[in-house]
Structures are given as structure tokens and as C-alpha cells.
């Protein structure tokens, strides 16, 4: 069985195929504001991106993914002792604007959540080596809310109608500046967690920004136009009608982890 988000293959079934998905450091979580610990040792994250070239944007049947192929990136500071570089970014979203984000804040959800996935360049030689290793990855989580169109993200969203089906990809000719996805206010929550999709490796330092990023309703609608099946396959008879929607994992138990908070004055 291929993992997914339907009743048959959704998050509640993942641990039977990927045992670590039942582990004690799984993501996402519900972040409870009043239980988070302010930490004097934390500082603003330093994220710099220069000339980022995207190889392509692809539909992998679960989301769209923008794969980085060139340029330079550097993520450091905050809870990170090492230097990380950007590998890819992707999104999770709901069927309506009432659901979509993976992390929730005191139970509140946003319509979507953007993940910028970085790997530890200090300790590892490749993304694949870092992905399964403790401290190997750092992911910036940014909530999306509906408002005005996001010009930089439009370089991606305008291409989504061309990759409607699973397995399709399209070249991105314009350079993309991921710094424009990061909120100007640097306040964030951070904790130790996992990938939110199988194999759910517990290798991620999560940095979830407090302030959301504005995107237009039509940009989110472009997410929802993607299909979860190949063009040569018939549309699956699942509860989503073959659309990629509700592609988020519900919050996992916090267990004995501590969520720390950095508030930018």
C-alpha cells in the first residue's frame, strides 16, 4: 500500500508501514502558547539566500515540491549550532480555508503551511545522508493566511496548472528568493521533531514562525487543483475525488519534549 491521506492509507496507518511514525519525537504538534518556555539562549534565525535556482516544481501525488538546484543558502543561529542549506520547499493545505496547516496554535489551524527544508552541511555530505540522522535537518514552518497575492510565491503557483497530475514536473526559469517567504518579525517556536511525511525520520529541528504569510485565495485554489494520480491512471474513488487536499498530518503527542519560544522585540 502506498501511503497517503485518505481513510485507507492516511496518517493513522503510517506506523504499520514506517514504525518510527509511532515514535516519541513526531511532528507536527499543537503548540500551546502558555506552555512554551522563553529561552534567553535563543536568538533570531539568520537565513540568507542568493541566486536560488529551482530545478523544477513537481507533483509527487501528495503535494507540490520545488527542488533547489543552484545558488547559495545559509541557515544558522537560533537553536541551530551548525550551518544548514536549503534542499526544497513544499506545502500542505486543506480542502477549505478551515483546515490545512500541520502545526496548530492552541488548536487554531491555518489554510496552509509552507515548509522550507534545510540539511546540515556542517556534519553531512548530502541531503539523503542528513535526512535520517539526528540533527540532520532544520525545517522552517510558515503559516499561510488568505489576503493579498504573494508575488514571489506566484512564480510557483502560476505553474501548478501545468503539473496537475502525479509524476508531472515543470522547469522554473525565474530565480526564486525564499527570503521573501520568511516573516519580517522573527518570532518563532522551536522544538525537536520529525518529518511530517513517511518515513517520518526524527531528524528535524523545527522552527515555526509566529506570523503568517499572506497569499491570495486564487493561489491556494491552485494548490487544490492538483491531482493525486498519474494521467494514465483512472481517478481513484476516494473521499477526495482524486484531488490533493487535506494533505496534512494531524498533531502528534508532545510527549516529554519542550517547546521553546523566541520573541523578537
C-alpha positions as CSV (number, residue, x, y, z in Angstrom):
1,X,0.0,0.0,0.0
2,X,1.2,3.5,-0.9
3,X,0.9,6.0,1.9
4,X,-1.4,9.0,1.5
5,X,-4.0,11.0,3.3
6,X,-7.3,9.0,2.7
7,X,-9.0,6.9,5.4
8,X,-7.4,3.8,3.9
9,X,-3.8,5.0,3.7
10,X,-3.7,8.1,5.9
11,X,-1.7,9.1,8.9
12,X,-3.3,6.7,11.3
13,X,-1.9,3.8,9.2
14,X,1.6,5.1,8.7
15,X,3.2,3.5,11.7
16,X,2.3,0.0,10.4
17,X,4.5,0.7,7.3
18,X,7.0,3.0,8.9
19,X,7.5,2.1,12.6
20,X,9.3,5.3,13.5
21,X,6.0,7.1,12.8
22,X,4.9,5.8,16.2
23,X,7.9,7.3,17.9
24,X,8.2,9.8,20.7
25,X,9.5,12.8,18.7
26,X,6.9,13.0,15.9
27,X,5.7,16.1,14.1
28,X,3.6,18.2,13.8
29,X,2.3,19.2,17.2
30,X,-0.2,21.5,18.7
31,X,1.8,24.4,20.1
32,X,0.3,25.6,23.3
33,X,1.4,29.2,23.8
34,X,1.3,29.4,27.6
35,X,3.3,26.2,28.0
36,X,6.2,27.3,25.8
37,X,9.4,28.3,27.6
38,X,11.1,31.6,26.7
39,X,14.7,30.9,26.3
40,X,17.4,33.5,26.8
41,X,19.8,31.4,24.8
42,X,17.8,31.8,21.6
43,X,18.3,34.5,19.0
44,X,16.8,35.5,15.7
45,X,17.4,33.0,12.9
46,X,19.8,34.0,10.2
47,X,18.6,32.9,6.8
48,X,20.3,34.1,3.7
49,X,19.6,33.0,0.1
50,X,21.4,34.2,-3.0
51,X,20.6,33.4,-6.6
52,X,18.4,30.3,-5.7
53,X,17.7,28.3,-8.8
54,X,14.8,25.8,-8.7
55,X,15.3,22.7,-10.9
56,X,11.6,22.1,-11.2
57,X,8.3,22.1,-9.4
58,X,6.8,18.7,-9.3
59,X,3.6,17.0,-8.3
60,X,4.5,13.9,-6.2
61,X,0.9,12.9,-5.6
62,X,1.0,14.3,-2.1
63,X,1.9,17.9,-2.6
64,X,3.9,20.2,-5.0
65,X,7.6,20.4,-4.4
66,X,10.2,23.0,-5.5
67,X,13.6,21.3,-5.8
68,X,16.6,23.6,-5.4
69,X,19.5,23.0,-7.9
70,X,21.7,26.1,-7.6
71,X,22.6,29.3,-5.8
72,X,23.8,29.6,-2.2
73,X,21.8,29.4,1.0
74,X,22.8,29.5,4.7
75,X,20.6,28.9,7.7
76,X,22.1,29.3,11.1
77,X,21.6,30.7,14.6
78,X,18.6,30.4,16.9
79,X,18.5,26.8,18.1
80,X,21.0,25.6,15.4
81,X,24.6,25.0,16.3
82,X,25.5,24.1,12.7
83,X,25.1,25.5,9.3
84,X,22.2,24.3,7.1
85,X,21.4,24.7,3.4
86,X,18.1,24.7,1.5
87,X,17.2,21.5,-0.3
88,X,13.5,22.0,-1.2
89,X,10.2,23.6,-0.2
90,X,6.7,22.4,-0.4
91,X,3.2,23.0,1.1
92,X,0.4,21.3,3.0
93,X,-3.2,22.6,2.7
94,X,-6.9,21.9,3.3
95,X,-10.0,21.3,1.3
96,X,-11.3,24.6,2.6
97,X,-9.7,27.5,4.5
98,X,-10.8,25.9,7.8
99,X,-8.0,23.3,7.7
100,X,-4.7,22.8,6.1
101,X,-1.8,23.7,8.4
102,X,0.1,20.8,10.1
103,X,1.1,22.6,13.2
104,X,-1.7,24.2,15.2
105,X,-1.5,27.0,17.7
106,X,-3.7,26.4,20.8
107,X,-5.8,24.3,18.4
108,X,-6.1,27.0,15.8
109,X,-5.3,26.0,12.2
110,X,-4.4,28.0,9.1
111,X,-5.4,27.2,5.5
112,X,-1.9,26.1,4.6
113,X,1.7,25.7,5.8
114,X,4.9,26.1,3.9
115,X,7.9,24.1,4.8
116,X,11.5,25.1,3.8
117,X,13.6,22.0,4.2
118,X,17.3,22.5,5.0
119,X,20.1,19.9,5.7
120,X,23.1,20.1,8.0
121,X,26.1,21.0,5.8
122,X,28.5,21.0,8.8
123,X,28.1,17.4,9.6
124,X,26.9,15.7,6.4
125,X,27.8,15.5,2.8
126,X,24.3,15.2,1.3
127,X,20.6,15.6,2.0
128,X,20.0,11.9,1.9
129,X,22.7,11.3,4.4
130,X,21.4,14.0,6.7
131,X,17.7,13.2,6.4
132,X,17.8,10.1,8.6
133,X,20.4,11.4,11.1
134,X,19.9,13.0,14.5
135,X,20.1,16.8,14.0
136,X,20.4,16.3,10.2
137,X,17.5,18.6,9.1
138,X,16.1,22.0,10.0
139,X,12.7,23.0,8.7
140,X,11.2,26.5,8.7
141,X,7.5,26.3,9.0
142,X,5.5,29.3,7.8
143,X,1.7,29.5,8.1
144,X,-0.3,30.9,5.1
145,X,-3.3,33.0,5.5
146,X,-5.6,34.4,2.8
147,X,-5.1,38.0,1.9
148,X,-3.2,39.7,-0.9
149,X,-1.3,37.8,-3.6
150,X,2.3,36.8,-2.8
151,X,4.4,37.9,-5.7
152,X,7.4,35.6,-5.1
153,X,5.3,32.5,-4.4
154,X,3.4,33.3,-7.7
155,X,6.5,32.1,-9.6
156,X,5.5,28.7,-8.3
157,X,1.7,28.8,-8.1
158,X,1.3,30.0,-11.7
159,X,3.0,26.8,-12.8
160,X,0.8,24.4,-10.9
161,X,-2.0,24.1,-13.6
162,X,0.7,22.6,-15.8
163,X,1.5,19.8,-13.4
164,X,-2.0,18.8,-12.4
165,X,-1.2,15.0,-12.3
166,X,1.1,12.9,-10.1
167,X,4.6,12.5,-11.7
168,X,4.4,15.7,-13.8
169,X,7.1,18.4,-13.3
170,X,7.8,21.8,-14.9
171,X,11.0,23.8,-15.2
172,X,11.2,27.0,-13.2
173,X,13.1,29.6,-15.3
174,X,13.0,32.5,-12.9
175,X,15.2,32.6,-9.8
176,X,13.1,32.5,-6.6
177,X,14.0,34.3,-3.4
178,X,12.9,32.2,-0.4
179,X,13.8,35.0,2.0
180,X,10.5,36.6,0.9
181,X,8.6,33.7,2.5
182,X,10.1,34.4,5.9
183,X,8.0,36.8,8.1
184,X,9.7,40.1,8.9
185,X,9.0,39.6,12.6
186,X,11.5,36.9,13.5
187,X,9.5,35.5,16.5
188,X,9.3,31.7,16.4
189,X,8.7,28.5,18.3
190,X,11.2,25.7,18.2
191,X,11.3,22.0,19.2
192,X,12.8,18.7,18.2
193,X,10.7,16.6,15.9
194,X,10.3,14.6,12.7
195,X,9.5,14.8,9.1
196,X,5.7,15.0,8.8
197,X,5.5,12.5,5.9
198,X,6.8,9.0,5.7
199,X,9.4,7.7,6.6
200,X,8.9,10.3,9.5
201,X,12.5,10.3,10.5
202,X,13.1,12.0,13.9
203,X,15.8,14.2,12.5
204,X,14.3,17.7,12.4
205,X,14.9,20.9,14.3
206,X,11.6,22.7,13.8
207,X,11.4,26.5,13.6
208,X,7.8,27.6,13.3
209,X,7.3,31.3,12.7
210,X,4.5,33.0,14.7
211,X,3.5,35.5,11.9
212,X,1.8,34.0,8.9
213,X,2.5,34.9,5.3
214,X,-0.3,36.3,3.1
215,X,-1.3,34.6,-0.1
216,X,-4.4,35.1,-2.3
217,X,-7.4,32.8,-2.4
218,X,-6.6,32.0,-6.1
219,X,-3.1,30.9,-5.1
220,X,-4.5,28.5,-2.6
221,X,-7.1,27.3,-5.1
222,X,-4.2,26.4,-7.4
223,X,-2.9,24.1,-4.7
224,X,-6.3,22.4,-4.6
225,X,-6.4,21.9,-8.3
226,X,-3.6,19.2,-8.1
227,X,-4.5,15.5,-8.6
228,X,-3.1,12.6,-6.6
229,X,-2.9,10.2,-9.6
230,X,-1.0,9.7,-12.8
231,X,-2.5,10.9,-16.1
232,X,-2.6,7.3,-17.3
233,X,-4.5,6.1,-14.2
234,X,-8.2,6.4,-13.6
235,X,-9.4,8.8,-10.9
236,X,-9.4,7.0,-7.5
237,X,-12.7,6.6,-5.8
238,X,-11.6,8.1,-2.5
239,X,-13.2,10.7,-0.3
240,X,-11.2,13.5,-2.0
241,X,-12.2,12.5,-5.6
242,X,-8.5,12.2,-6.6
243,X,-7.7,15.8,-5.6
244,X,-4.7,16.6,-3.4
245,X,-6.5,18.2,-0.4
246,X,-6.3,17.7,3.3
247,X,-2.6,16.7,2.8
248,X,-1.6,17.4,6.4
249,X,-0.8,15.1,9.3
250,X,-2.8,15.9,12.5
251,X,-0.8,17.0,15.6
252,X,1.2,14.2,17.3
253,X,1.6,13.9,21.1
254,X,4.3,16.2,22.5
255,X,5.4,13.5,25.0
256,X,8.3,14.8,27.1
257,X,9.5,17.5,24.7
258,X,9.8,21.2,25.5
259,X,8.7,23.8,23.0
260,X,10.9,27.0,23.3
261,X,9.9,30.4,22.1
262,X,11.8,33.3,20.8
263,X,10.1,36.7,20.8
264,X,11.6,39.5,18.7
265,X,11.1,42.8,20.4
